[in-house]
């Protein structure tokens, strides 16, 4: 039996096992899954690894996905019910796609959820059979590596069934990402390989008489003027839908525009009889302000507008992984007409991630899982500084990178022992934006791999007293002892499995100039699980899927949010090896990611609230633009020139904390005494004990303002303090009363009698003689905002959380407690650094959280480059300096 049949048998067996288990009314136990697997193995004469099949089935039957939530323009003349009224639609492409997903071992109920969401998104588009001229504009907000492609593939299939004849997918700015997307479109929609050398039926095309859509792009070629000129084709030459997969590149978009205009437009310059759908995948790609002319945001977005303008009937749907989409926050990426044309005025749809998603919550926000996953990098700056230049010599790699590589070798051996030999396993290394440096990194990693391979070959069957004399074997054992000792196998078993790790280990440099192709499909066709080390910069950061990503090592300090979140390739699905995943980052990046992940989650929760308040996409866009974190994302470009800018800020539903603290003793002594002064008189209210200090209800908001005015902060926090005071003043008429929490740890009797808060320990990192920036940009612990709430308010928070399908945790988030409290809250803390016995200091800190629903309340602040660098760190890792762009 050949390897392809082996792979198909594996897929078929797991699909049959899942289908059999879903017939049970109650979720099966692991023992029941194992018994059913053994029973089916006999029936199917299946000789594959049952452990892997059982694990996949167990996860699949427990995988769920919510319906998400949408904001719609209720003033638009649009009937979302058209998809249900058109009973004549035959869902040929959609049914085939769903059948294909099930054959790929997707759980049937998850496929149904995906289909339901796809139908809702389709309902927000125009009925393609509608008369007249029309256009609809929308945005879908997903999560990094969570299945956005699967979602828009489902939307495309349904749109084609409904009558959309011309479909364009814009797939980022890199050739490798465009090729990857083309392959997925080939499998899930076209049903035929677009490889000119091998045009065989694949995916959906293997199901009977499939009506293959036409395409003018393939896995090797983007749309270009030569393709267009040679074809001479017109849109109406095809009876089936046409789909193109293209890069977000001025040259490509211009060639497509010319072909459409010259060969398809009528006398008035427009195409009247062809309903068109344009999917802008990774909609923020080429939306950063870059000087690279061919991916200039103003030019690319202008070309998209011109293409849309050729069609009398068009729909544009952008897909983005962040609610901080550039269409909301970065007007400079668009001229005025283009912004008006591409703004999602008709709908915004926020997708839920399935419950098995390995995302920011697990990596950065959950204290237990993040402690296991995250590995701070402390030594890279000595070898390759953040601010290195193109021609700087790299003489050696940091020990932490070699340690991460050891982890990767050991993790692959463990995965093989778990029956995952045929699954891909990858490591990502991103430490330089320069392609020449990336090649040098590869040379060092290759040399290290050779030495480890030779050491393993000589020692993997040797007694431990012999093998432990080898430094490379010691490194591997150290990685096992420190990270993976609870993996279910003893070291002697893992050591014996090390030798096979190198059978299919390959090292790649992935960038726009590299001729190396990270082709997982090729290895799949041969029945092999590739063990890949991918080294690169921007190409690895945006959209490209790294299969089976297990170990990540990234030493980059860019703070521009759209770039930052797209660098998070470590998110996705980690079936059977989530416990082995490790992410190596500098502490500053860990803090920033944690902060942004939390801000992003809260912004998604706001979408749900705005939906209930019947607010529009325009309202959401205005709110995001005034969101305090948007300033950190977009202002960098303006501020590099030293300009001051005036921005509007909205703090509704936000928690603002003094995370940059002064470390000079006189300042902290003053703040301690200030807390004592206000505490002695109860802030003008009645003090009551809580499980973690004291609570004062219904304090005059003016008292909070007086306290914050006098509280001395670090100079880098002055602007946020001014913003807090401005916002409190702006809402005082509506919220004349606020609450106060005095958070205290330790002996409450002593603290209460002396009016000195018991100290909370925080990690010593980022502590200097002048300032202390707290890890994770957090002061309060999660759940502190629940303190002081009554039973009715706590019940309301639980109820709010249950309504929020995007809420990633089992319990209410801090945001839900803010909604339930429905008034401002001042939290006071006394912190002390842990990890350095020479520092014995009390450092007071505070935070203010604001109620939700204040979408129209904004204040103006003036910001400059100095403030931005204090807030977000250095701007020296500028995306514009990246030389990894396709020509």
C-alpha positions in Angstrom: 0.0 0.0 0.0 1.5 3.4 -0.9 1.9 6.3 1.5 -0.9 8.3 0.2 -3.3 5.5 0.8 -1.9 5.1 4.3 -2.6 8.8 4.9 -6.1 8.6 3.5 -6.8 5.5 5.7 -5.6 7.4 8.8 -8.0 10.3 8.0 -10.9 7.9 7.1 -10.4 5.9 10.3 -10.4 9.0 12.6 -13.4 10.4 10.8 -15.3 7.2 11.2 -14.3 7.0 14.9 -15.6 10.6 15.5 -18.8 9.9 13.7 -19.4 6.7 15.7 -18.8 8.5 19.0 -21.1 11.4 18.1 -24.1 9.0 17.9 -23.9 8.7 21.7 -26.2 11.0 23.7 -23.6 11.6 26.4 -19.9 12.6 25.9 -17.9 9.3 25.9 -15.2 8.5 28.5 -11.7 7.9 27.4 -12.2 4.2 28.0 -15.2 4.2 25.7 -13.2 5.9 23.0 -10.4 3.4 23.3 -12.9 0.5 23.2 -14.6 1.9 20.1 -11.3 2.5 18.4 -10.2 -1.1 18.9 -13.5 -2.3 17.6 -13.3 -0.2 14.5 -9.7 -1.1 13.9 -10.8 -4.7 13.4 -13.6 -3.7 11.0 -11.4 -1.4 9.0 -8.3 -3.7 9.2 -6.6 -0.6 10.5 -2.9 -1.0 11.4 -2.1 2.6 12.2 -1.2 4.1 15.7 -4.4 4.0 17.8 -3.0 6.4 20.4 -3.0 9.3 17.9 -6.4 8.4 16.6 -7.9 8.2 20.1 -6.3 11.6 21.1 -7.7 13.3 17.9 -11.2 11.9 18.5 -11.2 12.9 22.2 -10.4 16.5 21.3 -12.8 16.6 18.3 -15.9 15.5 20.3 -15.2 18.2 22.9 -14.5 21.0 20.4 -17.1 23.8 20.3 -17.3 27.2 18.7 -19.8 30.0 19.5 -21.7 31.9 16.9 -19.9 35.2 17.4 -21.6 38.6 17.3 -22.2 41.2 14.6 -22.8 44.9 14.5 -24.9 46.0 11.5 -26.0 49.3 10.1 -29.6 49.2 11.0 -30.3 52.3 8.9 -29.3 50.6 5.6 -32.0 49.2 3.4 -31.0 45.6 3.7 -32.8 42.3 4.3 -30.6 39.7 6.1 -33.4 37.1 5.5 -32.7 36.9 1.7 -30.5 33.7 2.2 -33.5 31.9 3.7 -36.1 33.3 1.2 -34.2 32.1 -1.8 -35.2 28.4 -1.4 -34.0 27.6 -5.0 -30.3 27.9 -4.0 -28.5 24.6 -4.4 -25.6 24.5 -1.9 -23.3 22.6 -4.2 -20.0 24.2 -3.3 -20.9 24.7 0.3 -21.9 21.1 0.8 -18.8 19.9 -0.9 -16.6 22.1 1.3 -18.2 20.8 4.5 -17.8 17.2 3.3 -14.2 18.0 2.7 -13.7 19.4 6.2 -15.2 16.3 7.7 -12.8 14.1 5.6 -10.0 16.2 7.1 -11.1 15.1 10.6 -13.1 18.2 11.5 -15.7 17.4 14.1 -19.2 17.5 12.4 -20.7 19.8 15.0 -17.8 22.2 14.5 -18.3 22.1 10.7 -22.0 22.9 11.3 -21.1 25.8 13.5 -18.7 27.1 10.8 -21.5 26.7 8.2 -24.0 28.6 10.4 -21.5 31.5 10.9 -20.8 31.5 7.2 -24.5 31.8 6.4 -24.8 34.7 8.8 -21.9 36.5 7.1 -23.4 35.7 3.7 -26.7 37.2 4.8 -24.9 40.5 5.5 -23.8 40.6 1.9 -26.2 41.6 -0.9 -28.4 39.1 -2.7 -26.4 38.7 -5.9 -29.6 38.5 -7.9 -30.6 42.0 -6.8 -31.3 44.5 -9.5 -29.6 47.8 -9.9 -26.2 49.1 -8.7 -25.1 48.2 -5.2 -22.1 47.7 -2.9 -21.7 46.4 0.6 -18.7 46.7 2.9 -17.9 44.6 5.9 -15.2 43.4 8.2 -14.7 40.0 10.0 -12.6 40.0 13.1 -11.0 36.7 14.0 -8.0 35.5 16.0 -4.4 34.8 14.9 -4.2 31.3 13.5 -7.7 30.4 14.6 -9.3 29.3 11.3 -10.1 32.6 9.6 -9.2 31.0 6.3 -11.6 28.1 6.9 -14.3 30.7 7.6 -13.8 32.8 4.5 -13.5 29.6 2.4 -17.0 28.7 3.7 -18.3 32.2 2.8 -16.8 32.0 -0.7 -18.4 28.6 -1.3 -21.8 29.9 -0.1 -21.5 33.1 -2.1 -20.7 31.1 -5.3 -23.8 28.9 -4.7 -25.9 32.1 -4.2 -24.7 33.6 -7.5 -21.5 35.6 -7.0 -19.6 35.1 -10.3 -16.3 36.8 -9.7 -14.3 36.3 -6.5 -11.0 37.9 -5.6 -8.9 36.8 -2.6 -6.1 39.2 -1.6 -3.7 37.1 0.4 -1.1 39.3 2.1 2.1 40.8 0.7 4.3 37.7 0.3 4.6 35.1 -2.4 4.8 32.2 0.1 1.6 33.3 1.8 -0.2 33.8 -1.6 0.9 30.2 -2.6 -0.3 28.8 0.7 -3.7 30.5 0.2 -3.9 29.3 -3.4 -3.4 25.7 -2.2 -6.2 26.0 0.3 -8.5 27.5 -2.3 -7.6 24.7 -4.7 -8.5 22.1 -2.1 -11.6 23.7 -0.6 -13.2 25.4 -3.6 -11.7 24.8 -7.0 -11.3 21.1 -6.5 -8.3 20.8 -8.8 -4.6 21.4 -8.3 -3.5 24.6 -9.9 0.0 23.2 -10.3 0.5 23.4 -14.1 2.6 20.2 -13.9 -0.1 18.2 -12.0 -3.7 19.4 -12.6 -5.4 16.5 -10.8 -8.7 16.6 -8.8 -8.0 17.2 -5.1 -10.1 18.1 -2.1 -13.7 18.9 -3.0 -13.0 17.9 -6.6 -12.9 14.2 -5.7 -16.6 14.1 -5.0 -18.5 13.0 -8.1 -19.2 15.4 -10.9 -17.9 18.5 -9.3 -18.5 21.9 -11.2 -14.9 23.2 -10.9 -14.7 27.0 -10.7 -12.3 28.7 -13.1 -9.1 30.4 -11.9 -6.5 32.7 -13.6 -3.9 32.2 -10.9 -2.0 29.1 -9.8 0.4 28.0 -7.0 3.4 29.4 -9.0 2.0 32.5 -10.6 0.2 35.5 -9.3 -2.1 37.5 -11.6 0.1 39.6 -13.9 -0.1 41.5 -17.2 1.4 38.6 -19.1 -1.2 36.2 -17.9 -3.9 38.7 -18.7 -2.6 39.5 -22.2 -2.1 35.8 -23.1 -5.5 34.7 -21.9 -7.6 37.2 -23.8 -10.5 35.9 -21.7 -13.5 37.8 -20.4 -15.4 37.1 -17.3 -18.5 36.0 -19.1 -16.5 33.5 -21.1 -16.9 31.2 -18.1 -20.1 29.5 -17.0 -18.8 28.7 -13.6 -17.6 31.2 -10.9 -14.1 32.6 -11.4 -11.7 33.0 -8.5 -8.3 34.8 -8.3 -5.8 34.6 -5.4 -3.5 37.6 -5.6 -0.9 39.5 -3.5 -1.7 42.9 -1.9 0.8 44.5 -4.3 0.4 47.6 -6.5 1.8 45.9 -9.6 -0.6 43.0 -9.3 -3.6 45.1 -8.5 -2.8 47.4 -11.4 -2.6 44.5 -13.9 -5.9 43.2 -12.7 -7.5 46.6 -12.9 -6.3 47.0 -16.5 -7.5 43.6 -17.6 -11.0 44.1 -16.0 -11.3 47.6 -17.6 -10.0 46.8 -21.1 -11.7 43.4 -21.7 -14.7 43.4 -19.5 -16.1 46.9 -18.8 -18.9 48.3 -20.9 -19.1 51.7 -22.6 -19.7 53.5 -19.3 -16.5 51.9 -18.0 -18.3 49.6 -15.6 -19.1 45.9 -15.4 -22.8 45.6 -14.9 -23.8 42.0 -15.0 -21.2 40.3 -12.8 -21.8 40.2 -9.0 -18.3 40.4 -7.4 -17.0 39.5 -4.0 -13.6 40.7 -2.8 -12.1 39.0 0.3 -9.2 41.0 1.8 -7.4 38.4 3.9 -5.1 39.8 6.6 -6.7 43.2 5.9 -4.0 45.0 7.9 -1.2 43.8 5.6 0.4 46.6 3.7 -1.6 48.9 6.0 1.3 50.0 8.1 2.8 53.2 6.9 5.8 52.0 4.9 8.0 53.7 2.3 8.1 50.4 0.3 6.3 51.8 -2.8 4.8 48.6 -4.1 3.1 47.8 -0.8 2.3 51.4 0.2 -1.0 51.4 2.0 -2.3 54.4 0.3 -1.6 53.0 -3.1 -2.7 49.4 -2.5 -5.9 50.5 -0.9 -6.5 53.0 -3.6 -6.2 50.2 -6.2 -8.6 48.0 -4.4 -11.1 50.9 -4.4 -10.6 51.3 -8.2 -11.2 47.6 -8.8 -14.4 47.7 -6.7 -15.5 50.8 -8.6 -15.5 48.9 -11.9 -18.3 46.7 -10.7 -21.9 47.9 -10.4 -22.5 45.0 -8.0 -19.7 44.5 -5.4 -19.1 43.3 -1.9 -15.9 43.9 0.1 -15.1 41.9 3.2 -11.9 42.5 5.1 -10.5 39.8 7.5 -8.3 40.8 10.3 -6.9 39.2 13.5 -7.3 42.3 15.6 -10.2 44.5 16.6 -7.6 47.4 16.4 -7.9 47.2 12.6 -6.2 49.9 10.7 -9.4 50.9 8.9 -10.5 52.3 12.3 -7.4 53.7 13.7 -5.0 54.7 10.9 -6.5 57.3 8.5 -3.1 57.9 7.0 -3.2 54.5 5.3 -6.1 55.7 3.2 -6.9 58.9 1.3 -10.4 60.2 2.1 -12.2 58.6 -0.8 -10.6 55.2 -0.2 -11.4 55.3 3.5 -15.0 56.0 2.8 -15.1 53.2 0.2 -13.5 50.5 2.3 -14.8 51.3 5.8 -17.1 48.4 7.0 -20.1 50.6 7.1 -22.6 47.7 6.7 -21.4 45.1 9.2 -18.6 44.0 11.5 -18.6 40.4 12.5 -16.5 39.2 15.5 -15.8 35.5 15.3 -15.5 33.3 18.4 -12.5 30.9 18.5 -13.2 27.2 19.2 -12.7 26.2 22.8 -9.6 24.1 21.8 -7.8 27.2 20.4 -4.3 27.8 21.8 -4.3 31.5 21.9 -3.3 34.6 23.9 -5.4 33.6 26.9 -3.3 30.5 27.5 0.0 31.9 26.4 -0.1 35.3 28.2 -3.2 35.8 30.4 -3.7 32.5 32.3 -1.1 32.6 35.1 -0.8 28.8 35.3 -0.3 28.0 31.6 1.7 31.1 30.9 4.2 30.2 33.6 4.8 26.9 31.8 4.8 28.2 28.2 6.8 31.5 28.4 10.6 31.5 28.7 12.1 35.0 29.1 15.2 35.8 27.0 17.8 37.6 29.0 21.0 37.1 27.0 20.3 38.0 23.4 21.2 41.7 23.6 24.9 40.8 24.1 25.0 38.9 20.9 22.4 40.6 18.6 21.0 43.8 20.0 17.5 45.0 19.2 18.9 47.9 17.3 21.4 46.0 15.2 22.2 47.2 11.7 22.2 45.3 8.4 26.0 44.9 8.3 26.6 44.2 12.0 28.6 41.0 12.6 26.9 38.1 14.3 29.8 36.1 15.9 27.7 33.6 17.9 24.2 32.8 18.9 23.0 33.4 22.5 23.0 30.3 24.8 19.2 30.7 25.3 18.7 30.1 21.6 20.7 26.9 21.7 18.8 25.9 24.8 15.5 26.4 22.9 16.9 24.3 20.1 17.6 21.5 22.6 14.0 21.8 23.8 12.9 21.4 20.2 14.9 18.2 19.7 13.6 16.7 22.9 9.9 17.8 22.3 10.0 16.1 18.8 11.3 12.9 20.4 8.4 13.0 22.9 5.9 13.7 20.2 7.2 10.7 18.3 6.8 8.5 21.4 3.2 9.7 21.6 2.5 8.3 18.1 2.8 11.7 16.3 5.7 10.7 13.9 3.6 11.5 10.9 2.6 14.9 12.3 4.7 18.0 11.4 6.8 19.6 14.2 8.3 23.0 13.8 10.5 25.6 15.5 10.3 29.3 14.6 13.3 31.6 15.0 12.8 35.4 14.4 15.7 37.5 15.7 16.5 39.9 12.9 14.6 41.9 10.3 17.6 41.6 7.9 17.8 38.7 5.4 21.6 38.5 5.4 21.6 38.1 9.2 18.9 35.4 8.9 21.3 33.4 6.7 24.1 33.7 9.3 21.6 32.5 12.0 20.9 29.4 9.8 24.6 28.6 9.5 25.0 28.6 13.3 21.9 26.5 13.8 23.0 24.1 11.1 26.4 23.6 12.7 24.7 23.1 16.1 22.3 20.5 14.6 25.2 18.6 13.1 27.0 18.4 16.4 23.9 17.3 18.3 23.1 14.7 15.6 26.6 13.2 15.9 26.4 13.2 19.7 23.0 11.5 19.7 24.1 8.9 17.2 27.1 8.0 19.3 25.3 8.1 22.7 21.5 7.4 22.4 21.9 3.7 23.3 24.7 4.2 25.8 24.4 4.0 29.6 23.7 7.3 31.2 27.2 7.4 32.9 28.7 7.3 29.4 26.3 9.7 27.6 26.3 12.3 30.3 30.0 13.0 29.6 29.0 14.6 26.3 28.1 18.3 26.5 25.4 18.1 23.8 23.7 15.1 25.4 23.9 17.0 28.7 22.1 19.9 27.1 19.3 17.6 25.9 18.9 16.0 29.3 18.9 19.4 30.9 16.1 20.5 28.6 14.1 17.3 29.5 14.7 17.7 33.3 13.7 21.4 33.3 10.8 21.4 30.9 9.4 18.0 30.1 10.0 15.7 33.1 6.2 15.3 33.5 5.6 14.4 29.8 4.7 10.8 30.6 8.0 9.2 29.7 11.3 8.7 31.6 14.5 10.2 30.3 16.0 6.8 29.3 13.0 6.2 27.0 13.2 9.7 25.4 16.9 9.3 24.9 16.4 6.2 22.8 13.9 8.1 20.7 16.3 11.0 20.0 18.1 9.4 17.0 14.9 9.2 14.8 14.3 13.0 15.3 17.0 13.8 12.7 15.6 11.5 9.9 13.4 14.3 8.5 14.8 17.4 10.2 15.3 20.3 7.8 16.4 23.9 8.4 14.9 26.7 6.3 15.4 30.4 5.8 12.0 31.9 4.9 12.0 35.3 3.3 11.0 36.9 0.1 14.4 36.4 -1.5 15.0 32.8 -0.3 14.5 30.0 -2.8 13.8 27.6 0.0 10.2 26.4 0.2 8.7 25.2 3.5 6.4 22.7 1.7 4.6 20.6 4.3 2.3 19.2 1.6 5.2 17.5 -0.2 6.1 15.6 3.0 2.5 14.8 3.6 2.2 13.2 0.2 5.1 11.0 1.1 3.6 10.0 4.4 6.2 11.9 6.4 6.0 14.3 9.3 8.4 17.1 8.7 10.7 18.4 11.5 11.3 22.0 10.4 13.3 24.9 11.8 12.0 28.1 10.1 14.3 31.1 10.4 13.1 34.5 9.1 11.5 37.9 9.7 8.4 39.4 8.2 7.5 36.4 6.1 7.2 34.4 9.3 5.2 37.1 10.9 2.3 37.6 8.7 -0.2 34.9 7.9 2.1 32.0 6.9 1.1 28.9 8.8 3.9 27.1 10.6 2.6 23.6 10.9 2.9 21.9 14.3 4.7 24.9 15.8 6.2 23.6 19.1 9.1 25.9 20.1 9.2 29.6 19.2 12.2 32.0 19.7 11.6 35.7 18.9 13.8 38.6 19.9 12.1 41.5 18.3 10.8 44.7 20.0 8.5 46.3 17.5 5.5 47.8 19.3 3.2 48.6 16.4 0.2 46.5 17.3 -0.8 45.2 13.9 2.8 43.9 13.4 3.0 42.7 17.0 0.0 40.5 17.0 0.8 39.1 13.5 4.2 38.0 14.9 2.2 35.7 17.2 2.6 32.6 15.0 2.6 30.5 18.1 -1.2 30.6 18.4 -3.4 28.0 16.8 -4.3 24.4 17.6 -1.8 22.0 19.4 -3.6 18.7 19.5 -1.7 16.2 21.7 1.3 18.5 22.4 0.1 21.7 23.9 2.0 20.8 27.1 5.3 20.7 25.1 4.9 24.2 23.5 7.3 26.9 24.6 7.6 30.6 23.6 10.9 32.4 24.1 10.5 36.2 24.3 12.3 39.1 26.0 10.5 40.1 29.2 9.5 43.5 27.6 7.7 41.7 24.8 6.0 39.3 27.2 4.7 42.3 29.1 3.5 44.1 26.0 1.8 41.1 24.5 0.0 40.4 27.8 -1.2 44.0 27.9 -2.3 44.0 24.2 -4.0 40.6 24.5 -6.0 41.8 27.5 -6.9 45.1 25.7 -8.0 43.1 22.6 -10.2 40.8 24.6 -11.9 43.7 26.3 -12.5 45.4 22.9 -14.2 42.2 21.6 -16.4 42.3 24.7 -17.4 45.9 23.8 -18.7 44.7 20.5 -21.2 42.5 22.3 -22.3 45.4 24.5 -22.6 47.7 21.5 -24.7 45.1 19.7 -27.2 45.1 22.6 -27.3 48.9 22.5 -28.1 48.7 18.8 -25.0 50.7 17.8 -23.5 50.7 14.3 -20.2 49.8 12.8 -19.5 53.5 12.5 -20.0 53.9 16.3 -17.5 51.1 16.9 -15.0 52.6 14.5 -15.2 56.0 16.3 -14.8 54.2 19.7 -11.7 52.2 18.6 -10.2 55.4 17.2 -10.6 57.0 20.6 -9.4 53.9 22.5 -6.3 54.8 24.5 -4.3 51.9 23.2 -4.9 52.9 19.6 -2.7 55.9 20.2 0.3 53.6 21.0 -0.3 51.7 17.8 -0.7 54.5 15.3 1.2 57.4 16.7 4.6 56.0 16.1 4.8 57.0 12.5 3.8 60.6 13.2 6.0 60.9 16.3 9.2 59.7 14.7 9.5 63.2 13.2 9.1 64.7 16.7 5.6 66.1 16.1 3.1 66.6 18.8 -0.4 65.3 18.0 -3.8 66.0 19.6 -5.9 62.8 20.0 -9.3 62.0 21.4 -9.4 59.4 24.2 -12.3 57.3 25.5 -11.8 55.2 28.7 -15.2 53.5 28.9 -14.8 50.0 30.3 -11.1 50.5 30.8 -8.7 50.0 33.7 -5.8 52.4 33.9 -3.0 51.7 36.4 0.2 53.3 37.4 2.4 50.5 36.0 5.5 52.8 35.7 6.4 53.6 39.3 8.9 56.0 40.8 11.6 54.2 43.0 12.9 57.2 44.9 12.1 56.8 48.6 10.9 60.4 49.4 8.3 60.1 46.6 7.0 56.8 47.9 7.0 57.9 51.5 4.8 60.9 50.5 2.4 58.6 48.7 2.2 56.2 51.7 1.4 59.2 53.9 -1.2 60.4 51.4 -3.0 57.0 51.5 -2.9 57.2 55.3 -4.5 60.7 55.2 -7.4 59.7 53.0 -7.8 56.3 54.7 -8.1 57.9 58.2 -11.2 59.8 57.1 -12.5 57.0 54.9 -12.4 59.1 51.8 -15.5 60.6 53.3 -17.3 57.2 53.4 -17.6 54.1 55.5 -14.8 51.5 55.5 -15.7 47.8 55.4 -13.4 44.8 55.4 -13.0 42.4 52.4 -11.1 39.2 51.9 -8.1 41.2 50.7 -8.2 44.6 52.5 -11.0 47.1 52.7 -13.8 48.6 50.7 -15.3 52.1 50.8 -18.6 52.4 48.9 -20.1 55.6 47.3 -17.2 58.0 47.8 -17.6 61.4 46.1 -15.9 61.2 42.8 -14.4 64.6 43.5 -12.5 63.0 46.4 -11.0 60.5 44.0 -9.9 63.4 41.8 -8.3 65.2 44.8 -6.4 62.0 45.7 -5.1 61.4 42.2 -4.1 65.0 41.8 -1.9 64.9 44.9 -0.5 61.3 44.3 3.1 61.7 42.9 3.8 59.6 39.8 6.8 58.9 37.6 7.3 61.5 34.9 6.6 58.9 32.3 3.1 58.4 33.8 2.2 62.1 33.9 0.2 62.0 30.7 -1.9 59.1 31.8 -2.6 60.7 35.1 -3.7 63.9 33.3 -6.0 61.7 31.1 -7.5 60.0 34.1 -8.3 63.3 35.8 -9.8 64.8 32.6 -12.0 61.7 32.1 -13.1 61.7 35.7 -14.0 65.3 35.4 -15.9 64.6 32.2 -18.1 61.9 33.8 -18.6 63.4 37.2 -22.0 64.8 36.4 -23.2 61.3 35.5 -21.2 59.5 38.1 -21.0 61.6 41.2 -20.1 58.6 43.4 -17.3 56.1 43.1 -15.9 53.1 45.0 -12.5 52.7 46.7 -10.6 49.4 47.3 -7.6 49.3 49.7 -5.8 46.1 48.6 -3.8 44.7 51.4 -1.9 41.4 52.1 -0.9 40.1 55.4 -1.7 41.2 59.0 -4.9 43.2 58.6 -5.1 44.2 62.2 -1.7 45.9 62.1 -2.4 47.5 58.7 -5.7 48.9 59.9 -4.3 50.4 63.1 -1.4 52.0 61.3 -3.2 52.8 58.0 -0.4 51.2 56.1 -1.4 48.7 53.4 0.2 45.2 53.5 2.6 44.8 50.6 2.1 42.7 47.5 5.2 41.2 46.0 6.0 41.7 42.3 8.9 40.5 40.2 12.1 42.5 40.4 12.6 42.8 36.6 12.7 46.3 35.0 13.7 47.9 38.4 16.2 50.9 38.2 17.3 53.7 40.5 14.6 55.9 38.8 11.7 53.7 37.8 10.1 50.3 38.0 8.0 49.1 35.1 5.7 46.3 36.3 5.6 43.0 34.4 2.6 42.5 32.2 1.7 46.2 32.6 -0.5 45.1 35.5 -0.9 46.3 39.1 -4.1 44.6 40.3 -4.4 40.8 40.3 -7.2 39.3 38.2 -10.4 39.2 40.2 -9.6 42.1 42.5 -12.3 44.2 40.9 -14.9 41.8 42.3 -14.0 42.8 45.8 -16.8 44.8 47.5 -19.5 43.8 45.1 -22.8 42.5 46.5 -24.4 39.3 45.6 -26.7 40.9 43.1 -23.8 42.6 41.4 -21.7 39.4 41.3 -24.7 37.6 39.8 -25.0 40.3 37.2 -21.3 39.9 36.3 -21.8 36.1 35.8 -24.8 36.9 33.7 -22.9 39.4 31.6 -20.1 36.9 31.1 -22.6 34.2 30.0 -23.9 36.5 27.3 -20.5 37.2 25.9 -19.6 34.4 23.5 -16.2 35.9 23.1 -15.4 35.6 26.8 -12.4 33.2 26.8 -12.4 32.2 30.5 -14.8 30.1 32.5 -15.4 32.9 35.0 -16.3 36.6 34.5 -13.5 38.8 33.3 -12.6 42.0 35.1 -14.5 43.9 32.4 -17.7 42.2 33.5 -17.1 43.3 37.1 -16.7 46.8 35.8 -20.1 46.6 34.1 -21.8 45.2 37.2 -20.3 47.9 39.5 -21.4 50.7 37.1 -19.3 53.4 38.7 -15.7 54.4 38.8 -13.4 52.4 41.1 -10.1 53.5 42.7 -7.8 50.7 43.8 -4.8 51.4 46.0 -1.8 49.0 46.5 1.6 48.9 48.2 4.1 46.8 46.2 7.6 45.5 47.0 10.0 43.9 44.5 10.8 40.2 45.0 13.9 38.5 43.8 16.5 41.0 45.1 17.1 41.1 48.9 19.1 44.3 48.7 15.9 46.2 47.9 13.5 46.7 50.8 11.1 49.3 49.6 7.3 50.0 49.8 6.1 51.5 46.5 2.5 52.7 46.5 0.5 52.3 43.2 -3.1 52.9 42.1 -5.5 52.0 39.3 -8.9 53.4 38.2 -11.5 51.4 36.3 -14.4 53.0 34.5 -17.9 51.8 33.9 -19.0 50.7 30.4 -21.4 52.4 28.0 -19.7 55.8 27.8 -19.1 55.5 24.1 -19.7 59.2 23.4 -17.6 60.6 26.2 -14.2 61.6 25.0 -11.4 64.0 26.1 -8.4 65.4 24.1 -4.8 65.0 25.0 -1.5 66.1 23.5 1.1 63.4 22.9 4.6 63.5 21.6 7.5 61.1 20.8 9.0 61.3 24.3 5.7 60.2 25.8 5.2 57.4 23.3 8.7 56.0 24.1 8.0 56.2 27.8 4.7 54.3 27.2 5.8 51.8 24.7 9.6 51.6 24.7 12.0 52.4 21.9 10.9 52.8 18.3 14.1 51.4 16.9 12.6 48.2 15.5 10.7 50.0 12.7 8.8 47.7 10.3 9.9 50.1 7.6 13.5 48.9 8.1 12.5 45.3 7.3 14.1 44.3 4.0 11.8 41.2 3.7 9.4 42.4 1.0 8.5 40.8 -2.3 9.4 42.8 -5.4 
